Amino acid sequence: MSSNFEQVKQQFKAADVDEKIRIYTTTKGLTVEEFKELLRMFPLQHLDKLERAMA
């Protein structure tokens, strides 16, 4: 896990839903495990919004 990911994770944790979606869909170079870790911090009630953003 890179220090860059730790920085992304802290930004993600502090962000509102729209910012979380932006971070999740635009951050490059993360591993599958790192993406999964971010997804675990994503509010499940807004998962449909994230899915639409990724479509």
C-alpha positions in Angstrom: 0.0 0.0 0.0 1.5 3.3 -1.1 1.6 6.5 0.9 -0.3 7.9 -2.1 -3.2 5.5 -1.3 -3.1 6.6 2.4 -3.5 10.2 1.2 -6.4 9.2 -1.2 -8.0 7.2 1.6 -8.0 10.2 4.0 -9.4 12.5 1.3 -12.1 9.9 0.5 -13.0 9.5 4.2 -13.5 13.2 4.7 -15.4 13.8 1.4 -19.1 14.2 0.7 -20.8 11.6 -1.5 -20.2 13.5 -4.8 -16.6 14.0 -4.0 -16.2 10.3 -3.0 -17.6 9.4 -6.4 -15.2 11.8 -8.1 -12.2 10.3 -6.2 -13.3 6.7 -6.9 -13.9 7.2 -10.6 -10.9 9.4 -11.4 -8.0 8.0 -9.2 -5.6 6.1 -11.3 -3.1 3.4 -10.3 -4.9 1.9 -7.4 -4.9 -1.9 -6.9 -8.1 -3.9 -6.8 -7.7 -4.3 -3.1 -7.3 -0.5 -2.7 -10.5 0.1 -4.7 -12.3 -2.4 -2.5 -11.1 -0.7 0.6 -12.5 2.6 -0.6 -15.7 0.9 -1.5 -16.1 -0.4 2.0 -16.1 3.3 3.2 -18.7 4.3 0.6 -22.2 4.9 2.0 -24.3 2.0 0.7 -27.5 4.0 0.3 -25.7 5.9 -2.5 -24.2 2.9 -4.3 -26.7 3.3 -7.2 -25.3 6.9 -7.7 -21.7 5.5 -7.9 -22.8 2.8 -10.3 -24.4 5.4 -12.6 -21.2 7.5 -12.5 -19.1 4.5 -13.6 -21.4 3.5 -16.5 
